[in-house]
Amino acid sequence: MASVIGEILPLALGIAISPVPIIAAILMLLSPKARTTSVGFLLGWVLGVVIAVIAFTLLSSLLPESDDDASKPIAGVIKIVLGLLLLLLALKQWRSRPTGDGEPPLPKWMSAIDSMTPVRGLLLGFALSALNPKNLLMSVGAGVTIGGATLGAGDTTVAIIIFTVIAACTVAVPVIGYLVASSRMAGPLEKLRAWLVHNNSTVMAVLLLVMGVVMVGKGISSF
């Protein structure tokens, strides 16, 4: 159980340290419908993480590798492929990083956040967590790790909960903080948004590089 938690923690952090959904959450908190839209976004984000990791856990548990003491070449190959894909994404992010002090353009859908409804916020949160390629790779890695560890139902549930809590924390903290003390959060949130916008590509490139190397290493050790 402890080894599984150790393997999925970096993957959960990989989802958590995603500037785009954090920026989206902050923009919602600075919008006229801050409370309802941001809560919907948070629920969608959590739901997307949960569904993705459960789905890949169930699928990976069907792999014909049940002996904990034996090598697991299928899981190893999957992890190596995932790691290489993460490295390719890291290279893409690094090449797209902004130069100078100019603010890079944001996705066009962010301009519609001020008029977004709670339902659309929920759908957006779900899409960013469950359908984003980078997050999908992280969820696949976590699912392969959890499902291939032959844990009991209780331990599997605990591992999924821990993964979800960590993956969702960076969206949950500003939303909950705003709900508790909205008058004090506007200034810090705007400063955080500006920093994340400018450093989005660099942060993601470094994160994906580290995650890719770790994933390839885990895959090699599975043989």
Secondary structure by P-SEA (a helix, b strand, c coil): caaaaaaaaaaaaaaaacaaaaaaaaaaaaccccaaaaaaaaaaaaaaaaaaaaaaaaaaaaccccccccccaaaaaaaaaaaaaaaaaaaaaaaacccccccccccccccccccccaaaaaaaaaaaccccaaaaaaaaaaaaaaaaccccaaaaaaaaaaaaaaaaaaaaaaaaaaaacccccaaaaaaaaaaaaaaaaaaaaaaaaaaaaaaaaaaaacc
